Amino acid sequence: MATPPCFSFAIDARHDLVLYPFTINQITFTSGRTSMATIGAQDIRQRIGRFRVLIMGRANAGKTTILQKVCNTTDQPEIYNAKGHKIDAAIVESSLKRGNHDITNEMVFRSNPVFIFHDSCGFEAGTDKEFESMKNFISERAHATKLEDRIHAIWYCIPMDEHSRTFQRSEEKFFSECDTGNAPVIAVFTKFDALRAVAYGDIKKQLQGVSAEERSKRIAQGVEELFTNTGVLEKLRKSENRARYKSYVRLQYMNKQDTNCDTLLESTTLALDNEELQLCLVSTQQSNLELCIKCAVTIVVDRAHQLFGLFYQSKIAGWFPHLKLVRLRFTKLEQDGQR
């Protein structure tokens, strides 16, 4: 497997940022006489272990496809029980296709084993006992003492191919009754392209003779109206909900090879309150330079008033797992700015 392109950088005499190619996945900081090895994303990932996600939603919501896109694979995941023992694929294959298996089981893709996924095991169509089992699992994992044992994020998939039934009893029960602790809930509206077909059908006659640009504009407006009329966002944002809803993303055309889940990863990163977890998640996406840039700018630049000069640049560099800072010197003013 080819080594990802990496760069070193240094601040020269003119205070310019100078990049040098290198092949070591490491970030090393040198400040005066003090040297600190790999205090960036790689070290954080080693401390935390892996990023743990609970994915939820009805059968046929596209959950497996999302996980495959996130891990850049078309393979099925390997399944491990709560004790870390691998389960024979023949045993879980039929239930996995139905999205129905033990919620404590861990799904791991060989292409990106840094992720651990749990599936809600089909509580949506199950009994009250299954709902309580899921609820207890979330409560235990969301409040676990060790950071590596916690659920770090929850992706709740809501398919839009039945837009008149987006928020059913299962969604109501989850958001109103489940305490998700510090784990942010990202609502994932899957199959969003289905709304386009509905919007087109509603105004098909009105589109005769209009330009392609105008047609596209009107259909887009129709999609937004359909989405707004579902009322799903208002239900997600109810103040009395116990689930910690933070944001939503729209995923469409996931059946096509050239689509990805970058917006989901970005939304999840920005929804996290813990910067170590943010760095851990970003570091799993070494091929996604755009995500590194967005997170560096959004998260670090927001605190620019607290940081100065070279120290500020080093903080930005920490969001890039490909970079190695080979020289960093602080002036007294900049050192004072760190305090």
C-alpha positions as CSV (number, residue, x, y, z in Angstrom):
1,M,0.0,0.0,0.0
2,A,1.5,3.4,-1.0
3,T,2.5,5.8,1.8
4,P,0.3,8.9,1.8
5,P,2.0,12.1,0.7
6,C,3.4,13.9,3.7
7,F,5.1,17.2,4.3
8,S,7.3,18.8,6.8
9,F,7.1,22.6,7.3
10,A,9.2,25.2,9.1
11,I,9.0,28.9,9.6
12,D,11.9,30.6,7.8
13,A,13.6,33.9,8.7
14,R,10.8,35.8,7.0
15,H,8.2,34.0,9.0
16,D,7.0,32.1,5.9
17,L,5.7,28.6,6.2
18,V,8.0,26.3,4.2
19,L,6.9,22.8,3.2
20,Y,9.2,19.8,2.7
21,P,8.0,16.4,1.6
22,F,8.7,13.5,4.0
23,T,7.4,9.9,4.5
24,I,7.1,9.6,8.3
25,N,3.6,9.7,9.7
26,Q,4.6,11.8,12.7
27,I,4.4,15.3,14.0
28,T,7.4,16.5,16.0
29,F,7.5,19.9,17.7
30,T,10.8,21.6,18.7
31,S,10.6,24.7,20.8
32,G,14.0,26.1,22.0
33,R,15.7,23.4,24.0
34,T,12.5,21.3,24.5
35,S,11.5,18.5,22.1
36,M,8.1,16.8,22.2
37,A,7.5,13.8,20.0
38,T,4.2,13.1,18.2
39,I,1.8,15.1,20.4
40,G,-0.7,15.4,17.5
41,A,-3.5,13.4,16.1
42,Q,-1.6,10.1,15.8
43,D,-0.7,10.1,19.5
44,I,-4.3,11.0,20.5
45,R,-5.6,8.2,18.4
46,Q,-3.3,5.8,20.2
47,R,-4.6,7.0,23.6
48,I,-8.3,6.9,22.6
49,G,-8.1,3.7,20.6
50,R,-10.7,3.9,17.9
51,F,-13.6,6.1,17.0
52,R,-16.9,4.5,18.1
53,V,-20.2,5.2,16.2
54,L,-23.7,3.9,16.8
55,I,-25.7,3.9,13.6
56,M,-29.5,3.7,13.9
57,G,-32.5,3.7,11.6
58,R,-35.1,1.5,10.0
59,A,-34.3,-1.4,7.8
60,N,-33.5,-0.3,4.2
61,A,-32.4,3.1,5.4
62,G,-29.1,2.6,3.7
63,K,-27.0,2.1,6.8
64,T,-24.6,-0.4,5.5
65,T,-23.9,1.6,2.4
66,I,-23.1,4.7,4.5
67,L,-20.6,2.7,6.6
68,Q,-19.0,1.3,3.4
69,K,-18.7,4.8,1.9
70,V,-17.1,6.1,5.1
71,C,-14.6,3.3,5.1
72,N,-14.0,3.5,1.3
73,T,-14.9,-0.2,0.6
74,T,-17.6,-2.4,-0.9
75,D,-16.8,-5.3,1.5
76,Q,-18.9,-6.4,4.3
77,P,-17.7,-5.7,7.9
78,E,-16.2,-8.2,10.2
79,I,-18.2,-8.8,13.3
80,Y,-16.9,-9.1,16.9
81,N,-18.8,-9.8,20.1
82,A,-18.5,-7.7,23.2
83,K,-15.4,-9.7,24.3
84,G,-13.6,-9.0,21.1
85,H,-14.0,-12.5,19.6
86,K,-14.7,-12.7,15.9
87,I,-18.1,-14.1,14.9
88,D,-18.4,-16.4,11.9
89,A,-19.8,-14.5,8.9
90,A,-22.1,-17.3,8.1
91,I,-23.9,-16.9,11.4
92,V,-24.4,-13.1,11.1
93,E,-24.9,-12.7,7.3
94,S,-28.6,-13.1,7.2
95,S,-29.3,-10.9,10.2
96,L,-26.8,-8.3,9.1
97,K,-28.6,-7.9,5.7
98,R,-31.8,-7.1,7.6
99,G,-29.9,-4.7,9.9
100,N,-30.8,-7.0,12.8
101,H,-28.1,-8.2,15.2
102,D,-26.9,-7.7,18.8
103,I,-26.2,-4.1,19.5
104,T,-23.2,-4.9,21.6
105,N,-21.5,-6.5,18.6
106,E,-18.8,-4.4,16.9
107,M,-18.6,-4.0,13.2
108,V,-15.1,-3.3,11.8
109,F,-14.1,-2.8,8.1
110,R,-10.6,-4.0,7.2
111,S,-10.2,-0.9,4.9
112,N,-10.4,1.4,8.0
113,P,-10.2,-0.5,11.3
114,V,-9.9,2.8,13.3
115,F,-13.8,2.9,13.2
116,I,-15.9,0.7,15.4
117,F,-19.6,0.6,14.5
118,H,-22.6,-0.6,16.5
119,D,-26.0,-1.2,14.8
120,S,-29.2,-0.5,16.6
121,C,-30.2,-4.1,15.8
122,G,-33.6,-3.2,14.4
123,F,-35.3,-2.0,17.6
124,E,-37.4,0.2,15.2
125,A,-39.6,-2.8,14.3
126,G,-39.0,-4.7,17.6
127,T,-40.6,-5.1,21.0
128,D,-40.4,-2.8,24.0
129,K,-37.8,-5.2,25.4
130,E,-35.5,-4.5,22.4
131,F,-36.0,-0.8,22.9
132,E,-35.1,-0.9,26.5
133,S,-32.0,-3.0,25.6
134,M,-30.9,-0.4,23.1
135,K,-31.7,2.4,25.6
136,N,-29.6,0.8,28.3
137,F,-26.7,0.2,25.9
138,I,-26.6,3.9,24.9
139,S,-26.8,5.1,28.5
140,E,-24.0,2.8,29.6
141,R,-21.8,3.6,26.7
142,A,-22.5,7.3,26.6
143,H,-21.5,7.7,30.3
144,A,-18.6,5.2,30.4
145,T,-15.7,6.4,32.5
146,K,-13.0,5.7,29.9
147,L,-13.2,7.8,26.7
148,E,-12.3,4.8,24.5
149,D,-15.3,2.8,25.8
150,R,-17.8,5.5,25.1
151,I,-20.1,6.0,22.0
152,H,-18.5,9.0,20.5
153,A,-21.3,9.8,18.0
154,I,-24.7,8.6,16.9
155,W,-25.8,8.6,13.3
156,Y,-29.6,8.3,13.1
157,C,-30.7,7.5,9.5
158,I,-34.0,8.7,8.3
159,P,-34.9,7.6,4.7
160,M,-36.7,10.2,2.6
161,D,-38.2,7.8,0.0
162,E,-41.3,7.9,2.2
163,H,-41.2,11.6,3.0
164,S,-44.7,11.5,4.4
165,R,-43.6,9.1,7.1
166,T,-40.2,10.5,8.0
167,F,-40.7,10.7,11.8
168,Q,-42.4,7.5,13.0
169,R,-43.0,6.1,16.5
170,S,-39.5,4.7,16.6
171,E,-37.9,8.1,16.0
172,E,-40.2,9.7,18.6
173,K,-39.3,7.2,21.2
174,F,-35.6,7.5,20.6
175,F,-35.4,11.3,20.7
176,S,-37.8,11.8,23.5
177,E,-36.6,9.0,25.8
178,C,-33.0,8.2,25.2
179,D,-30.3,10.0,27.1
180,T,-27.3,10.1,24.8
181,G,-25.0,11.9,27.3
182,N,-22.2,13.8,25.5
183,A,-22.6,11.7,22.3
184,P,-23.9,14.1,19.6
185,V,-26.7,12.8,17.4
186,I,-26.4,13.5,13.7
187,A,-29.7,13.1,11.8
188,V,-28.8,11.5,8.4
189,F,-31.5,12.0,5.8
190,T,-30.8,9.2,3.4
191,K,-32.2,8.7,-0.1
192,F,-32.7,12.4,-0.3
193,D,-32.7,12.2,-4.1
194,A,-36.2,10.6,-3.8
195,L,-37.6,14.1,-3.1
196,R,-36.4,15.3,-6.4
197,A,-38.6,12.8,-8.3
198,V,-41.6,13.8,-6.2
199,A,-41.0,17.6,-6.7
200,Y,-40.6,17.1,-10.5
201,G,-43.9,15.1,-10.6
202,D,-45.7,17.9,-8.7
203,I,-44.7,20.6,-11.2
204,K,-44.1,18.6,-14.4
205,K,-46.7,20.5,-16.5
206,Q,-45.4,23.9,-15.3
207,L,-42.0,23.1,-16.6
208,Q,-42.9,22.8,-20.3
209,G,-41.0,25.3,-22.3
210,V,-38.8,26.6,-19.5
211,S,-35.0,26.6,-19.7
212,A,-33.0,23.9,-18.1
213,E,-31.6,26.3,-15.6
214,E,-35.1,27.5,-14.6
215,R,-36.3,23.9,-14.5
216,S,-33.5,22.9,-12.1
217,K,-34.2,25.9,-9.9
218,R,-37.9,25.2,-9.6
219,I,-37.3,21.5,-8.8
220,A,-34.8,22.5,-6.1
221,Q,-37.4,24.8,-4.6
222,G,-39.9,22.0,-4.7
223,V,-37.5,19.7,-2.8
224,E,-37.0,22.3,-0.1
225,E,-40.7,22.8,0.3
226,L,-41.3,19.0,0.6
227,F,-38.5,18.7,3.2
228,T,-39.8,21.7,5.2
229,N,-43.4,20.3,5.1
230,T,-42.3,17.1,6.8
231,G,-41.8,19.0,10.0
232,V,-39.0,16.7,10.9
233,L,-36.5,19.4,11.9
234,E,-39.0,20.9,14.4
235,K,-39.5,17.5,15.9
236,L,-35.7,16.9,16.2
237,R,-35.2,20.3,17.9
238,K,-37.9,19.9,20.6
239,S,-36.5,21.2,23.9
240,E,-38.0,18.3,25.9
241,N,-36.1,15.7,23.8
242,R,-33.5,13.8,25.8
243,A,-31.4,12.8,22.8
244,R,-28.6,15.3,22.1
245,Y,-29.4,16.3,18.5
246,K,-26.7,18.5,17.1
247,S,-27.1,18.7,13.3
248,Y,-28.2,17.0,10.2
249,V,-26.9,16.0,6.7
250,R,-28.5,15.0,3.5
251,L,-27.2,12.1,1.6
252,Q,-28.3,11.3,-2.0
253,Y,-27.3,9.0,-4.8
254,M,-25.4,6.8,-2.4
255,N,-25.8,3.9,-4.9
256,K,-23.4,5.7,-7.3
257,Q,-19.7,5.0,-7.1
258,D,-18.5,8.6,-7.1
259,T,-20.5,9.7,-4.1
260,N,-19.1,9.9,-0.5
261,C,-20.0,10.8,3.1
262,D,-17.6,13.7,3.5
263,T,-20.5,16.0,4.8
264,L,-21.4,13.4,7.4
265,L,-17.8,13.2,8.7
266,E,-17.5,17.0,8.7
267,S,-20.7,17.5,10.6
268,T,-19.8,14.8,13.1
269,T,-16.4,16.4,13.7
270,L,-17.8,19.8,14.3
271,A,-20.5,18.4,16.6
272,L,-18.0,16.9,19.0
273,D,-17.3,18.8,22.1
274,N,-14.0,17.1,22.8
275,E,-11.0,18.3,20.7
276,E,-9.1,15.0,21.2
277,L,-12.1,13.2,19.7
278,Q,-12.2,15.7,16.8
279,L,-8.5,15.1,16.1
280,C,-9.0,11.4,16.4
281,L,-11.9,11.4,13.8
282,V,-10.0,13.7,11.4
283,S,-6.9,11.6,11.6
284,T,-8.8,8.6,10.3
285,Q,-9.4,10.5,7.0
286,Q,-5.8,10.9,5.7
287,S,-7.0,11.1,2.1
288,N,-9.5,13.9,2.9
289,L,-7.4,17.1,2.9
290,E,-10.5,19.3,2.6
291,L,-11.9,17.9,5.8
292,C,-8.6,18.7,7.6
293,I,-8.6,22.3,6.2
294,K,-12.3,22.9,7.2
295,C,-11.8,21.6,10.7
296,A,-8.5,23.5,11.2
297,V,-10.1,26.7,10.1
298,T,-13.4,26.3,11.9
299,I,-12.2,24.9,15.2
300,V,-8.8,26.6,15.6
301,V,-9.4,30.0,14.0
302,D,-12.5,30.5,16.2
303,R,-10.0,30.8,19.0
304,A,-7.6,33.1,17.2
305,H,-8.0,35.9,19.7
306,Q,-6.4,33.6,22.3
307,L,-3.4,32.6,20.1
308,F,-0.6,34.5,18.5
309,G,1.9,34.0,15.6
310,L,3.8,30.7,15.3
311,F,1.9,29.0,18.1
312,Y,-1.3,29.7,16.2
313,Q,0.2,28.2,13.0
314,S,1.3,25.1,15.0
315,K,-2.3,24.6,16.3
316,I,-3.6,24.6,12.7
317,A,-0.9,22.2,11.7
318,G,-2.1,19.8,14.3
319,W,-5.2,19.1,12.3
320,F,-3.1,17.7,9.4
321,P,-1.9,14.1,10.1
322,H,0.4,14.4,7.1
323,L,2.4,17.4,8.4
324,K,5.6,17.4,10.5
325,L,6.6,20.6,12.2
326,V,10.4,20.6,12.1
327,R,11.1,23.9,13.7
328,L,9.0,26.1,16.0
329,R,10.3,29.0,18.0
330,F,8.2,31.3,20.1
331,T,8.9,34.9,21.0
332,K,8.2,35.9,24.6
333,L,4.9,37.6,23.5
334,E,3.8,34.4,21.7
335,Q,4.7,32.3,24.7
336,D,2.7,34.6,26.9
337,G,-0.2,34.2,24.5
338,Q,-0.3,30.4,25.2
339,R,-1.0,31.0,28.9
